[in-house]
């Protein structure tokens, strides 16, 4: 069974192009985004990792750590970063896990348990290693996304989802469809109308079960 929302992520140590990282020690106290892909030196993933590099200021502003994952080796990662930075016009300062033995892919259930990497493999051999995980400061999984080979990930949406997770984490709030920071948020059903008004002020009761307030940022 794969990881589910609110599961604690595996406590494993993995090699990266910036040295070994213990996931629990690395995440500890911060939000983190883990994003994986099938193979280095491939077109869609180069654009994706470039998008992550271009968002460096946004990750830093939120105090969020980002970690790439690939089943290729450290030296390939270092060489590929040159292509990423050339394409994106931004430094790819985040580490990339060299998951050559599939330890992380299997621990996060990105591949079947019996998966292996054949000689001369293509990206299709590890197509399912293409996921996004948002992890909380307590090392628990908050959100996952998985994409097919042909669809490049929208990292503006990853950033939006991260903002929504951070906004509602530990608060009796939720975000509506298409929410972006600054827009109204939803009051959880666990809070009464009176308590909501006492806590947040004006409450817009659109339906008995759909109540919104101004973003309490």
C-alpha positions in Angstrom: 0.0 0.0 0.0 1.3 3.4 -0.9 1.7 6.5 1.3 -1.6 8.2 2.2 -2.4 11.7 3.4 -1.1 12.2 7.0 1.3 9.2 6.8 4.8 9.9 8.1 7.2 9.7 5.2 9.9 7.0 5.3 12.9 7.7 7.4 15.6 6.8 4.9 19.0 8.2 3.8 19.5 8.8 0.1 22.4 9.9 -2.0 22.1 13.2 -3.9 24.3 15.3 -6.1 24.9 17.4 -3.0 25.8 14.5 -0.6 23.7 12.1 1.4 20.4 13.3 2.9 18.4 11.8 5.6 14.8 12.7 4.7 13.6 13.1 8.3 16.5 15.3 9.3 16.3 17.3 6.0 12.5 18.0 6.3 12.5 18.6 10.1 10.7 21.8 10.9 10.0 22.9 7.3 7.6 22.3 4.6 9.1 20.3 1.7 8.3 19.4 -1.8 9.7 16.2 -3.3 9.3 15.8 -7.1 10.4 12.9 -9.2 10.9 12.1 -12.8 11.8 9.2 -15.1 15.2 10.0 -16.5 17.8 12.7 -16.8 18.4 14.5 -20.2 14.8 14.2 -21.3 12.8 17.1 -22.7 9.7 17.4 -20.5 11.6 16.9 -17.3 14.2 19.5 -18.3 11.4 22.0 -18.6 9.9 20.9 -15.3 13.2 21.1 -13.4 13.8 24.5 -15.0 10.5 25.7 -13.7 11.4 24.6 -10.2 14.7 26.5 -10.5 12.9 29.6 -11.7 10.7 29.5 -8.6 13.7 29.6 -6.2 12.7 32.9 -4.7 9.1 31.7 -4.1 10.4 28.6 -2.2 12.7 30.7 -0.2 10.0 33.2 0.7 7.9 30.4 2.2 10.8 28.7 3.9 10.1 25.6 1.8 12.7 23.0 0.8 12.6 21.3 -2.6 14.2 17.9 -3.5 14.3 16.4 -7.0 14.3 12.6 -7.4 15.6 10.5 -10.4 16.7 7.0 -10.9 19.9 8.1 -12.6 23.3 8.6 -10.9 25.0 11.6 -9.2 27.3 12.4 -12.1 24.4 12.4 -14.6 22.6 14.8 -12.3 25.5 17.2 -12.1 25.9 17.2 -15.9 22.1 17.5 -16.5 21.9 20.6 -14.2 24.0 22.4 -16.8 21.3 21.8 -19.4 18.5 22.8 -16.9 20.2 26.0 -16.0 20.9 26.8 -19.6 17.3 26.3 -20.6 15.7 28.0 -17.6 18.2 30.9 -17.2 18.2 30.1 -13.4 20.4 28.2 -11.0 19.2 24.7 -10.1 20.4 24.9 -6.5 18.2 22.1 -5.1 19.6 18.6 -4.6 18.5 15.7 -6.8 18.3 12.2 -5.3 20.3 9.5 -7.2 17.8 6.7 -6.7 19.6 4.1 -8.8 18.6 1.2 -6.6 14.9 2.4 -6.4 15.1 2.7 -2.6 13.1 5.9 -2.6 10.9 5.0 -5.5 9.8 1.9 -3.7 9.5 3.5 -0.2 7.2 6.1 -1.7 5.4 3.6 -3.8 6.2 5.3 -7.1 6.9 1.9 -8.8 5.7 -1.6 -8.3 7.7 -3.5 -5.7 9.3 -5.8 -8.3 10.4 -2.9 -10.5 13.9 -2.9 -11.9 16.0 -0.9 -14.4 16.9 -2.8 -17.5 20.1 -2.1 -19.4 19.5 0.5 -22.1 16.3 1.6 -20.4 14.1 4.4 -21.7 12.0 6.8 -19.6 9.1 4.5 -20.2 10.7 1.8 -18.1 10.3 4.1 -15.0 7.3 6.1 -16.2 5.6 6.0 -12.8 8.5 7.8 -11.1 6.7 11.1 -11.8 5.1 12.4 -8.7 4.9 15.4 -6.4 4.8 15.1 -2.6 4.1 18.0 -0.3 5.4 17.2 3.2 4.7 19.1 6.4 7.2 20.2 9.1 6.1 17.1 11.1 7.3 14.9 8.3 3.7 13.9 7.4 2.4 13.7 3.9 0.0 16.6 3.1 -0.6 16.2 -0.7 0.4 14.1 -3.6 0.1 14.5 -7.4 1.0 12.0 -10.1 1.3 12.8 -13.8 1.5 10.7 -17.0 4.6 10.8 -19.2 3.1 13.1 -21.8 1.9 15.9 -19.5 4.4 18.4 -18.0 3.6 19.4 -14.5 2.3 22.9 -13.7 4.5 24.2 -10.9 2.4 27.3 -10.6 -0.3 24.8 -9.4 2.2 23.1 -7.1 3.0 26.5 -5.6 -0.8 27.3 -5.3 -1.5 23.9 -3.7 1.4 24.5 -1.3 0.0 27.9 -0.3 -3.4 26.2 0.3 -1.8 23.5 2.4 0.1 26.1 4.5 -3.1 28.2 4.8 -5.3 25.4 6.2 -2.8 23.3 8.1 -3.9 23.1 11.7 -6.7 25.7 11.2 -10.4 25.1 10.8 -10.3 26.4 7.3 -10.5 25.0 3.7 -9.9 26.5 0.3 -12.5 26.5 -2.5 -11.9 25.5 -6.1 -9.4 27.6 -7.9 -8.4 29.4 -4.7 -5.4 31.7 -4.8 -3.8 33.6 -1.8 -5.9 36.6 -0.8 -9.2 35.1 -1.9 -11.9 34.1 0.6 -11.6 30.8 2.4 -14.1 28.4 3.7 -14.9 27.9 7.4 -14.8 24.2 8.5 -18.1 22.6 9.4 -16.6 21.8 12.8 -17.0 25.5 13.7 -20.4 26.9 14.6 -21.7 30.1 13.0 -21.4 31.9 16.3 -17.8 30.7 16.9 -16.9 31.5 13.4 -18.1 35.1 13.8 -16.4 35.4 17.1 -13.1 34.2 15.7 -13.1 35.7 12.2 -15.6 38.5 12.2 -17.9 38.7 9.2 -19.0 35.3 7.9 -20.7 35.0 4.5 -23.2 32.2 4.8 -23.8 31.1 1.2 -25.4 27.8 2.2 -25.8 26.3 5.7 -22.8 24.1 5.0 -20.8 26.7 2.9 -19.5 29.7 4.8 -16.7 31.9 3.7 -14.6 34.6 5.3 -11.9 37.0 4.1 -8.5 35.4 3.9 -7.2 35.8 7.5 -3.6 36.4 6.3 
